[in-house]
Amino acid sequence: MARPDVAIPGPPDDATRPTIPPLRLVVSGMDCGSCAAKIENAVRRLDGIEDVAVSVPAGTVTIRHRAGVTRATLAATVTSLGFGVADPVADAASGTGEQPNAPASKGDDPAWWRGPRGRLTLACGGSLAAAYLAGQAYPAMAPYAFLAAMAVGLVPIAWRALVAARLGTPFSIEMLMTMAAVGAVFIGAVEEAASVVFLFLVGEVLEGVAASRARASIRGLTDLVPRTALVERDGRVEEVPAETLVVGSTVMVRPGDRIPADGTVSEGTGEVDEAPVTGESVPKRKSVDDPVFAGTINGGSVLRVRVTAAARDNTIARVVRLVEETQDAKAPTERFIDRFSRYYTPAVVAVAVLVATVPPLLLGGPWHDWIYKGLAILLIGCPCALVISTPAAIAAGLSAGARRGLLIKGGAVLETLGTVTMVAFDKTGTLTLGKPRVTDVVPFGRPEREVLSLAAALESGSNHPLARAILAKAAEVAAPIPPAAQAEALAGKGIFAVVGGVGIFLGSAQAAAERIAFTPEQASRVTALTDEGKTVSVLIAGTAVAGLVAMRDEPRPDAVDGIAALRSLGVEVVMLTGDNSRTAGAIAKTLGMTPRAQLLPEDKLGIVREMQAGGKVVAKVGDGINDAPALAAADVGIAMGGAADVALETADAAILHGRVADVSRMILLSRRTMANIRANVVVALDLKAVLLCTTVLGITGLWPAILADTGATVLVTANALRLLRTRI
């Protein structure tokens, strides 16, 4: 559902023109939707521009262009509007290479007083204080002193306003500010005009600080990865930059160190704290072949980790990249607010003109008073708080989800999640762990541990999933594995071998029944286990049944609670699986949900469409290739952790850590985000409505108008940032 990057069609010879990679600029000082609109309008007016995507939360501008467009031209256009431009993607050697998919930046934003806007604000404030002191000492000089103080701040603002108007944005906040300040000078309110200019600059600084905090929330994830790693080479340990690690390298991770790359444990066993990445408070025990993530913390023993992903492809880098890219995909509410703001500002300017002229002309009101009120209304016309209300909350919601392993591909998906009324789950690998494990060992005439030992002896060396389950159970209970001789695999039936001089057979109940007759008790136990959706292997030692080993792909540990959490939110659930009806029914009964079994991919797709036709808003959760059609057709497709690449590509969202409860957390996050947006819009519009009325009635003037506008912008941004701390 994320907005696709579609280039604007070019001239007929575009088909033969080589593809030019998009150019990406990191822009500083871009703190609200109005800033983004000015940049987009200005860049689009340049020759050779095909498409422009501006992301306020990420602080980036991505431009698709034709040959002949240079970075210098684009940067000059952006900087002429009063913004700063960095170039994090230029190749260090040539200055021309680009990596459009790299995260925007890992560096921190400078302190507010070091930036150009901060310095201008301090200069204007100092000038205003000096003017006040000069006015106290020499009253006759006060108007000129305040005029000079106002000029310190207003000249740069007016210049930005003129440039923005020339480049396609005539009704910018800078233009409204300039008109109001100049108008106030003409009616003799010089001191108030200077104060309003200073308050406006303070507001810009506060907006910048709030926006920087929002950006830092997601970029801060990159700081979880250590900058150096201990690599083992030729028997020696060397410290190298973590970003230089290549796939296949072996790194040593000491107790207390952060793991420098995604990988698998090649040596050692210990507890790993995954809370920084997954939010899981309890450390997980890791042993050989277990996966580990970059940024997680090794517990009490040395681990050796084989790197499986380069620095730019590790879990954290992918999360940061995905969030920064998907913040551009606007939610329907955000698109509506953008359209509304295009008409809102010109309408308020028209109201200001009417307020300033109609009462004096038709009712004989005093020109001074009504012009003053009109100028105050101009300041109320700034749409910053309204425009930032939605993208600030969306960005905070996406970032909050990403920090908990919930990747949501854009604002449109985030908004839709809150409206979901039906969740359709795949079974294998989604509701279940995706691998069988031994659930029951039923001995007949000998100890349970001996049954496991004999079964493990036959399966030793096999890579079949059921064999691995038996071997894992034997290792869990420390059952010895005796040597097996004359091993023979019987196709479709089982395996036979000689252990301790006795012929041992392990196979399906049907194959075992061909070799030996079951007693009523044994037949009853086989039937009961099979009815529970379990796969039953029968162990025959010599001429007698030695025991039964039952296995099943068990539900994830949090599956029951996850389904209950969805129901508590008023969301219905259903299982869609290609597995047989008996197994699906047993798992569904455990979880308390309705199963639909023995489905092909096209059957799952048809059921999703059937539910949508019945008025349901459907989320489909799956992890395999057979889920891809249904994931694409659902209102929201969610790929579960470990999902196949095609499922991740098709899905609108992804749950990195394989928790069923994360589906309900996604929906809850969406609902909280939309509630936050509604609160922001109410604050932005209601505050302006109140100020409009009080201004017309003569209760408030210029400085309360600009203070309220600044306050509203800071309020809605701060309210949106609360989502970063939300607990879901």
Rosetta blueprint (number, residue, H / E / L):
1 M L
2 A L
3 R L
4 P L
5 D L
6 V L
7 A L
8 I L
9 P L
10 G L
11 P L
12 P H
13 D H
14 D H
15 A H
16 T H
17 R L
18 P L
19 T L
20 I L
21 P L
22 P L
23 L E
24 R E
25 L E
26 V E
27 V E
28 S E
29 G L
30 M L
31 D L
32 C L
33 G H
34 S H
35 C H
36 A H
37 A H
38 K H
39 I H
40 E H
41 N H
42 A H
43 V H
44 R H
45 R L
46 L L
47 D L
48 G L
49 I E
50 E E
51 D E
52 V E
53 A E
54 V E
55 S E
56 V L
57 P L
58 A L
59 G L
60 T E
61 V E
62 T E
63 I E
64 R E
65 H E
66 R L
67 A L
68 G L
69 V L
70 T L
71 R H
72 A H
73 T H
74 L H
75 A H
76 A H
77 T H
78 V H
79 T H
80 S H
81 L L
82 G L
83 F L
84 G E
85 V E
86 A E
87 D L
88 P L
89 V L
90 A L
91 D L
92 A L
93 A L
94 S L
95 G L
96 T L
97 G L
98 E L
99 Q L
100 P L
101 N L
102 A L
103 P L
104 A L
105 S L
106 K L
107 G L
108 D L
109 D L
110 P L
111 A L
112 W H
113 W H
114 R H
115 G L
116 P H
117 R H
118 G H
119 R H
120 L H
121 T H
122 L H
123 A H
124 C H
125 G H
126 G H
127 S H
128 L H
129 A H
130 A H
131 A H
132 Y H
133 L H
134 A H
135 G H
136 Q H
137 A H
138 Y L
139 P H
140 A H
141 M H
142 A H
143 P H
144 Y H
145 A H
146 F H
147 L H
148 A H
149 A H
150 M H
151 A H
152 V H
153 G H
154 L H
155 V H
156 P H
157 I H
158 A H
159 W H
160 R H
161 A H
162 L H
163 V H
164 A H
165 A H
166 R H
167 L L
168 G L
169 T L
170 P L
171 F L
172 S L
173 I H
174 E H
175 M H
176 L H
177 M H
178 T H
179 M H
180 A H
181 A H
182 V H
183 G H
184 A H
185 V H
186 F H
187 I L
188 G L
189 A L
190 V H
191 E H
192 E H
193 A H
194 A H
195 S H
196 V H
197 V H
198 F H
199 L H
200 F H
201 L H
202 V H
203 G H
204 E H
205 V H
206 L H
207 E H
208 G H
209 V H
210 A H
211 A H
212 S H
213 R H
214 A H
215 R H
216 A H
217 S H
218 I H
219 R H
220 G H
221 L H
222 T H
223 D H
224 L H
225 V L
226 P L
227 R L
228 T E
229 A E
230 L E
231 V E
232 E E
233 R E
234 D L
235 G L
236 R E
237 V E
238 E E
239 E E
240 V E
241 P E
242 A H
243 E H
244 T H
245 L L
246 V L
247 V L
248 G L
249 S L
250 T E
251 V E
252 M E
253 V E
254 R L
255 P L
256 G L
257 D L
258 R E
259 I L
260 P L
261 A L
262 D L
263 G E
264 T E
265 V E
266 S E
267 E E
268 G L
269 T L
270 G E
271 E E
272 V E
273 D E
274 E L
275 A H
276 P H
277 V H
278 T H
279 G L
280 E L
281 S L
282 V L
283 P L
284 K E
285 R E
286 K E
287 S L
288 V L
289 D L
290 D L
291 P E
292 V E
293 F L
294 A L
295 G L
296 T L
297 I E
298 N E
299 G L
300 G L
301 S L
302 V L
303 L E
304 R E
305 V E
306 R E
307 V E
308 T L
309 A L
310 A L
311 A H
312 R H
313 D H
314 N L
315 T H
316 I H
317 A H
318 R H
319 V H
320 V H
321 R H
322 L H
323 V H
324 E H
325 E H
326 T H
327 Q L
328 D L
329 A L
330 K L
331 A L
332 P H
333 T H
334 E H
335 R H
336 F H
337 I H
338 D H
339 R H
340 F H
341 S H
342 R H
343 Y H
344 Y H
345 T H
346 P H
347 A H
348 V H
349 V H
350 A H
351 V H
352 A H
353 V H
354 L H
355 V H
356 A H
357 T H
358 V H
359 P H
360 P H
361 L H
362 L H
363 L H
364 G L
365 G L
366 P L
367 W H
368 H H
369 D H
370 W H
371 I H
372 Y H
373 K H
374 G H
375 L H
376 A H
377 I H
378 L H
379 L H
380 I H
381 G L
382 C L
383 P L
384 C H
385 A H
386 L H
387 V H
388 I H
389 S H
390 T H
391 P H
392 A H
393 A H
394 I H
395 A H
396 A H
397 G H
398 L H
399 S H
400 A H
401 G H
402 A H
403 R L
404 R L
405 G L
406 L E
407 L E
408 I E
409 K L
410 G L
411 G H
412 A H
413 V H
414 L H
415 E H
416 T H
417 L H
418 G L
419 T L
420 V L
421 T L
422 M E
423 V E
424 A E
425 F E
426 D L
427 K H
428 T H
429 G H
430 T H
431 L H
432 T E
433 L L
434 G L
435 K L
436 P L
437 R E
438 V E
439 T E
440 D E
441 V E
442 V E
443 P E
444 F L
445 G L
446 R L
447 P L
448 E H
449 R H
450 E H
451 V H
452 L H
453 S H
454 L H
455 A H
456 A H
457 A H
458 L H
459 E H
460 S L
461 G L
462 S L
463 N L
464 H L
465 P H
466 L H
467 A H
468 R H
469 A H
470 I H
471 L H
472 A H
473 K H
474 A H
475 A H
476 E H
477 V L
478 A L
479 A L
480 P L
481 I L
482 P L
483 P L
484 A L
485 A E
486 Q E
487 A E
488 E E
489 A E
490 L E
491 A L
492 G L
493 K L
494 G E
495 I E
496 F E
497 A E
498 V E
499 V E
500 G L
501 G L
502 V E
503 G E
504 I E
505 F E
506 L E
507 G E
508 S E
509 A H
510 Q H
511 A H
512 A H
513 A H
514 E L
515 R L
516 I L
517 A L
518 F L
519 T L
520 P H
521 E H
522 Q H
523 A H
524 S H
525 R H
526 V H
527 T H
528 A H
529 L H
530 T H
531 D H
532 E L
533 G L
534 K L
535 T E
536 V E
537 S E
538 V E
539 L E
540 I E
541 A E
542 G L
543 T L
544 A E
545 V E
546 A E
547 G E
548 L E
549 V E
550 A E
551 M E
552 R E
553 D L
554 E L
555 P E
556 R L
557 P L
558 D L
559 A H
560 V H
561 D H
562 G H
563 I H
564 A H
565 A H
566 L H
567 R H
568 S H
569 L L
570 G L
571 V L
572 E E
573 V E
574 V E
575 M E
576 L E
577 T L
578 G L
579 D L
580 N L
581 S H
582 R H
583 T H
584 A H
585 G H
586 A H
587 I H
588 A H
589 K H
590 T H
591 L H
592 G L
593 M L
594 T E
595 P E
596 R E
597 A L
598 Q L
599 L L
600 L L
601 P H
602 E H
603 D H
604 K H
605 L H
606 G H
607 I H
608 V H
609 R H
610 E H
611 M H
612 Q H
613 A H
614 G L
615 G L
616 K L
617 V L
618 V E
619 A E
620 K E
621 V E
622 G E
623 D L
624 G L
625 I H
626 N H
627 D H
628 A H
629 P H
630 A H
631 L H
632 A H
633 A H
634 A L
635 D L
636 V E
637 G E
638 I E
639 A E
640 M E
641 G L
642 G L
643 A L
644 A L
645 D H
646 V H
647 A H
648 L H
649 E H
650 T H
651 A L
652 D L
653 A E
654 A E
655 I E
656 L L
657 H L
658 G L
659 R L
660 V L
661 A H
662 D H
663 V H
664 S H
665 R H
666 M H
667 I H
668 L H
669 L H
670 S H
671 R H
672 R H
673 T H
674 M H
675 A H
676 N H
677 I H
678 R H
679 A H
680 N H
681 V H
682 V H
683 V H
684 A H
685 L H
686 D H
687 L H
688 K H
689 A H
690 V H
691 L H
692 L H
693 C H
694 T H
695 T H
696 V H
697 L L
698 G L
699 I L
700 T L
701 G L
702 L H
703 W H
704 P H
705 A H
706 I H
707 L H
708 A H
709 D H
710 T H
711 G H
712 A H
713 T H
714 V H
715 L H
716 V H
717 T H
718 A H
719 N H
720 A H
721 L H
722 R H
723 L H
724 L H
725 R H
726 T L
727 R L
728 I L
